[in-house]
């Protein structure tokens, strides 16, 4: 049984923001912070922060606040960042290459082992030290390497076939950048990042501010 299964996704989606600000505090040598001070940084109310963290044990002391180091370690455990994960990227176009080049993922424990692509002009090239391999070799590669996450950056026309392929290879988590709702079994975890939807939301908000 998942001990956090009753925690809402709204709470879960706030945790990475807490973790980001806590890391920034550590970089500034801040050792202690109150929920009120954290609320000024994050934009959430102090009450909301306390309620969110109480879902996982609280970690604070009345009259003291939160130890920044302790809170960082506890949030890392909750988010699974204490484990480390291996990933592959399917689609070695501009977006796939940009993700492969983003070193912060590796610093946080997400290691990209390979990119996969159909375009023969790209196969064999390397992004940093990550090789672009033929998509036809993905099954053999996943048999030889334990892969936790597949990152899909293909055009939407290819994304469902790619999702079916990586699931058949035993990969249980997909980070999907293709603008399509993937059809997968309920036990497969999919996190969608639709850049178009985000831009359209920004467009709407911009329009509302135009007088």
C-alpha positions in Angstrom: 0.0 0.0 0.0 1.2 3.5 -0.9 1.4 5.4 2.4 0.8 8.7 0.5 -2.1 7.5 -1.7 -4.6 9.8 0.1 -2.5 12.9 -0.5 -4.0 15.0 -3.3 -2.1 15.7 -6.5 -2.4 19.4 -5.8 -0.2 18.9 -2.7 2.2 16.6 -4.6 2.6 19.3 -7.3 3.6 21.9 -4.8 6.4 19.8 -3.3 8.9 20.4 -6.2 8.5 24.2 -5.7 9.2 23.8 -2.0 12.2 21.7 -2.8 13.5 24.3 -5.3 13.3 27.2 -2.8 14.8 25.1 0.0 17.8 24.4 -2.2 18.1 28.1 -2.9 18.1 28.8 0.8 20.9 26.3 1.4 23.0 28.0 -1.3 22.5 31.2 0.7 23.6 29.5 3.9 20.2 29.8 5.5 19.8 27.2 8.2 16.3 27.8 9.5 13.1 29.2 8.1 9.5 29.6 9.4 6.4 28.8 7.4 5.7 32.5 7.2 9.1 33.2 5.7 8.7 30.3 3.3 5.2 31.6 2.3 6.8 34.9 1.2 9.2 33.0 -1.1 6.7 30.5 -2.6 3.5 32.5 -2.8 1.6 29.9 -0.8 0.1 30.8 2.6 1.9 29.7 5.8 -1.1 27.7 6.7 -1.1 25.9 3.4 2.6 25.1 3.7 2.1 23.6 7.2 -0.9 21.6 6.0 1.0 20.3 3.0 4.1 19.2 5.0 1.9 17.7 7.8 0.8 15.2 5.2 4.3 13.7 5.4 5.1 14.2 9.0 5.5 18.0 9.4 9.3 18.3 10.1 8.9 21.6 11.9 9.0 22.7 15.5 6.8 25.3 17.1 8.8 28.4 17.9 11.7 27.2 15.8 10.3 26.6 12.3 12.1 24.2 9.9 15.7 23.2 9.7 16.5 23.8 6.0 18.8 20.8 5.7 16.3 18.5 7.3 13.5 19.7 5.2 15.6 19.3 2.0 16.5 15.7 2.9 12.9 14.9 3.8 11.5 16.4 0.6 14.1 14.6 -1.4 13.0 11.3 0.1 9.3 12.0 -0.5 10.0 13.0 -4.1 12.2 9.9 -4.6 15.3 12.0 -5.4 17.4 9.9 -3.0 17.2 6.9 -5.4 18.5 7.9 -8.8 16.8 7.0 -12.1 17.9 6.0 -15.5 16.2 7.4 -18.6 16.2 7.2 -22.4 15.0 9.9 -24.8 13.0 8.9 -27.9 13.2 11.6 -30.5 16.6 13.3 -31.0 15.3 16.5 -32.6 15.8 19.9 -31.1 13.8 19.3 -28.0 15.3 15.8 -27.3 18.8 17.2 -27.7 18.0 20.1 -25.4 16.8 17.8 -22.7 19.9 15.6 -23.2 22.1 18.7 -22.8 20.4 19.9 -19.6 22.9 18.9 -16.9 20.6 19.8 -14.0 18.7 16.5 -14.5 21.8 14.5 -14.0 22.7 16.6 -10.9 19.3 15.6 -9.4 19.8 11.9 -10.0 18.2 11.5 -13.5 20.8 10.0 -15.8 20.1 9.8 -19.5 21.7 6.7 -21.0 20.8 7.1 -24.7 18.7 8.9 -27.3 16.8 6.9 -29.9 15.9 8.2 -33.4 14.7 7.1 -36.8 16.5 9.7 -38.8 19.7 8.0 -40.1 21.5 11.3 -40.4 21.4 11.6 -36.6 22.1 8.0 -35.6 25.7 7.7 -34.2 26.0 11.3 -33.2 26.5 12.2 -29.5 25.0 14.9 -27.3 27.6 15.4 -24.7 28.5 11.7 -24.1 25.0 10.4 -24.9 24.8 8.5 -28.1 21.9 8.7 -30.5 20.9 5.2 -31.4 18.7 3.6 -34.0 15.1 3.3 -32.7 15.1 -0.3 -33.9 17.7 -1.1 -31.2 15.6 0.1 -28.3 14.4 -3.4 -27.2 18.0 -4.8 -27.1 19.2 -1.7 -25.2 16.5 -1.9 -22.6 17.1 -5.6 -22.1 20.8 -4.8 -21.3 20.1 -1.7 -19.2 17.6 -1.1 -16.5 15.6 1.9 -17.6 13.1 3.7 -15.3 11.9 6.5 -17.5 11.2 7.0 -21.2 11.2 10.7 -22.4 9.1 11.1 -25.5 9.9 14.1 -27.7 8.7 12.8 -31.1 6.0 14.4 -33.3 2.5 13.4 -32.0 2.0 11.1 -35.0 4.7 8.8 -33.7 4.2 9.2 -30.0 1.6 6.5 -29.4 3.7 3.9 -31.3 6.7 4.9 -29.2 4.7 4.7 -26.0 3.5 1.2 -26.9 7.1 0.2 -27.7 8.7 1.5 -24.5 5.9 -0.1 -22.4 6.5 -3.4 -24.1 10.1 -3.0 -23.1 9.1 -2.9 -19.4 9.4 0.8 -18.9 6.8 2.0 -16.4 7.1 5.7 -16.5 6.8 8.1 -19.4 7.6 11.8 -19.5 5.6 12.9 -22.6 6.4 16.1 -24.5 4.3 15.1 -27.6 1.0 17.0 -27.8 -1.2 13.9 -27.6 -2.9 12.0 -24.8 -1.2 8.6 -24.7 -3.3 5.5 -24.2 -1.6 3.3 -21.7 -2.6 0.8 -19.0 -3.4 2.3 -15.6 -0.2 1.0 -14.0 1.9 3.1 -16.4 2.8 6.5 -15.0 2.6 9.3 -17.6 3.5 13.0 -16.9 2.5 15.2 -19.8 4.3 18.4 -20.6 2.4 20.1 -23.4 4.3 23.2 -24.5 1.4 24.4 -26.7 -1.1 24.2 -23.9 1.2 26.2 -21.7 1.7 28.8 -24.3 -2.0 29.1 -25.0 -2.6 29.6 -21.3 0.0 32.4 -21.4 -1.7 33.9 -24.4 -5.1 33.9 -22.6 -3.7 35.6 -19.5 -1.9 38.1 -21.7 -5.1 38.9 -23.5 -7.0 39.5 -20.3 -4.4 42.1 -19.3 -4.7 44.1 -22.5 -7.0 47.0 -22.1 
